[in-house]
Amino acid sequence: YAERLVPRSYIDLARQARRSYEQQIRLIVEHRKLPEQSLDENIIEQWLDEIAQMDSNNFQGNIGVGEREGRIYSSLVARRHALLSHGIGRSGDINAVQPKAAGSSLLNKLTNELVLDAIHILGLRTVTHALVIPMATGMTMTLCFLVLKKQRPNSRYVLWSRIDQKSCFKSILTANLEPIVIEQTETDCYLQTNVSEFEKQIQQLNPEEICCIVSTTSCFAPRAIDNIQRLSQLCLTHSIPHVVNNAYGLQSTKIVHEIEQSKRSNGRIDYIVQSTDKNFLVPVGGSIVLTYDSQSFDRLSHAYPGRASITPTMDMFITLLSMGKNGLLELVQKRKVLFTLFFDKLSQWALENNESILSSKQFSPISIAISLKHLPNERLTELGSKLFTRRISGARVVKLGTKQKIESYEFTNYGAHSSSVQYSYLTVAAAIGIEESDIDIFMKKFNDVYQKLRRNETLDD
């Protein structure tokens, strides 16, 4: 019919363009894989619009007489969510299909498949299931603990390799479990897993009373990657579940390799939890849980009560298509190169200023710690605040002797992951998305503030 109004040759050109767009989408849905190259944002936006039209609240003439009909008062909110208002899942399963929301259900299912493909691309090829959860890492870990607790009703303890990050510790307490804190051991200026203490605690406690062991991969230096392989073997030997806190570890090829080797050597890992924002450059609010079997996956998806927000899922869907396979790999490789550059620049600076690097390039492949032994003790915290006022965010000063109480648990040298650290220090990170110019500007401003504080000069904001 359009050919009656516009010359056929022009219509054919438009039809070919349309078929090209449809072919790209068809391949993604058919193979459930990321495209090699990034998808144009216009195509993603058109696709989202078509997906939204599959939900009942967007049907022309639809009459909703239920208590939840996907109505949105604000047009701004409607546009912000691409008219996808039904969320994901149903009351009994976060991964279930909704009759009223075929589009939202399709988006949810496909995104989980694309995330799994991204995980395989990054190197975790033995993982079989991925689930985007609309909660940040801490609450998602609590959900994992509750699932495991249900399977082990007599359990009450969690063996926890100390990491001074509140949400990880509080996730155990929120699940009404009792953490057994395993202190780190210091070796060659970095902190490593005290495997022998884990073995001792397992022998002293009844393994059936241990809900799980929690290990951590990515963390603030000088803490190194936990010895995932040894802990996985312990869990296998004693039939104890193992949860890996991999908050921002997907961006590190070293961390991914350690996890993959642990599984390939037949170690036990039940759940791997990671943040969406820290690994894939999306807003805070989501996490990804990885499993190696359908039973663990089903238990987790069935445990989430009620429907859930589609926002973290949609953010991942848009971002992964915008990156494509090649874009994702380029980001990870670039981060790896810039970490080495950052580490070398700080090492040279430390040599020139009689300070020390307190972390391992090999076993702490994202975060770097540098001593502050020549700064006046009363001005240590000022370093962090002065850097922040100079638009340097993310640099953390850990002051020797800091104590922190979380409920009934008290930690000495909190922030340092160990009660026996010898120096106050500064940590920085070369995380995904960092640019070389960020490193250069940081080095200049850090050196300027450090030198003035070392001379005990007054700094203006």
Secondary structure, 3 states (H helix, E strand, C coil): CHHHCCCHHHHHHHHHHHHHHHHHHHHHHHHCCCCCCCCCHHHHHHHHHHHHCCEHHHCCCCCCCCCCCCCCCCHHHHHHCCCCCCCECECCECCCCECCEHHHHHHHHHHHHHHHHHHHHHCCCCCCEEEEECCCHHHHHHHHHHHHHHHCCCCCEEEEECCCCHHHHHHHHHCCCEEEEECCEEECCEEECCHHHHHHHHHHCCHHHEEEEEEECCCCCCECCCCHHHHHHHHHHHCCCEEEECCCHHHCHHHHHHHHHHHHCCCCCCEEEEEHHHHHCCCCCCEEEEECCHHHHHHHHHHCCCCECCHHHHHHHHHHHHHHHHHHHHHHHHHHHHHHHHHHHHHHHHHHCCCCECCCCCCCCCEEEEECCCCCHHHHHHHHHHHHHCCCCCCEEECCCCEEEECCEEEECCCCCCCCCCCCEEEEECCCCCCHHHHHHHHHHHHHHHHHHHCCCCCCC
